[in-house]
Each structure stands twice: as C-alpha cells, then as structure tokens.
Amino acid sequence: MNELQAGKCSACGYIEYPLRDICRKCKSTSIEMITLPTNGTIYSYTVVRYPLKDLENPPYIIGLIELDNGVRLLSRISGDIDSVQIGKRVKLSEVTTELTDKMLPPFLFALNE
C-alpha cells in the first residue's frame, strides 16, 4: 500500500515531513508517527525540459503538493503536461523505498482525471 509517514508533535501539533526526532516549531522530542493523506492539490509546479545528469529523461513535472491536511511536499507528478495546472487535484500513486543516487522525490502523485 502506498503511504507517506510524517511526524506530529504531541506538544504543539505541528506536522512535519520527513519525520524528525525534534519538533522544528517548539523543539519538543515528543513526536508521533502519522500517515499523511493521499490526496492533495497542486500548489505550484515546474516542467523540467533540460536533461540533468543521471535523472529522469525530460520532460517531467515536479510540483509542490498541498495535502488535504495542509502539509506541503515536493513530488513528481504524472500525467499530461498540458493538463497540469495550479489548483488541480492529485492522488498519491507510487512510493518507492529504494534509495538511489537520483535527487527526485521518492513518490509520485497522479492527476485526478
């Protein structure tokens, strides 16, 4: 199952991805692991058209996704480049646990068509 885990501070309620041992907001060490929503909205995006060393072949889309709980994270976005736009709904479609040399986010959101 595709899930993203994050940390939620038990002291102040701040949610942070990726999970950390200490809350960035209040410095508490009381952090619980939570599952993030799998749906969100494209907050911003860019289309990468220039090949970067050892990364995906362009063009591909990288976007800032605002999840339904307000957490924002950087992700690859699959779908037709001409259909991508700010405010469009997306759903988590893939999470990879492989650690690679690639600097791309380890998950993929797909456009809700």
Steps between C-alpha positions, in 0.01 A plus 500: 500500500626848417529712813704798609598516867567828680563618853244684712615684810298393804577834668397752234333293224745604226522243218828463316612291206745336501485363852747658746594427859444857618215740417629787289233730641515444881810277539305224677626143463150354540435405138245244382493346154187565292385403151457795265196537272539354152310784330603858446511802271776632277625814677776572248691308233766511234562297187860383473599503135880498524674168572684495831776248563368153593142613553177422320482576132317829444242627481367419847305692761609591852240665721432628847197303619280626782349193664146506634633562855702807391845337488697594188758278336700486181405218264515373148163528323389258228260593227474704184719810534233714333241388760705601806395823666505665840196400703453166324434200725754215522520162671802307625570225248844364584749494786843349451714392791807455284781736583660615178746763392214688342400829658133462408236455772436131584128520426268587215161672492266455203243746368139421590353468152 
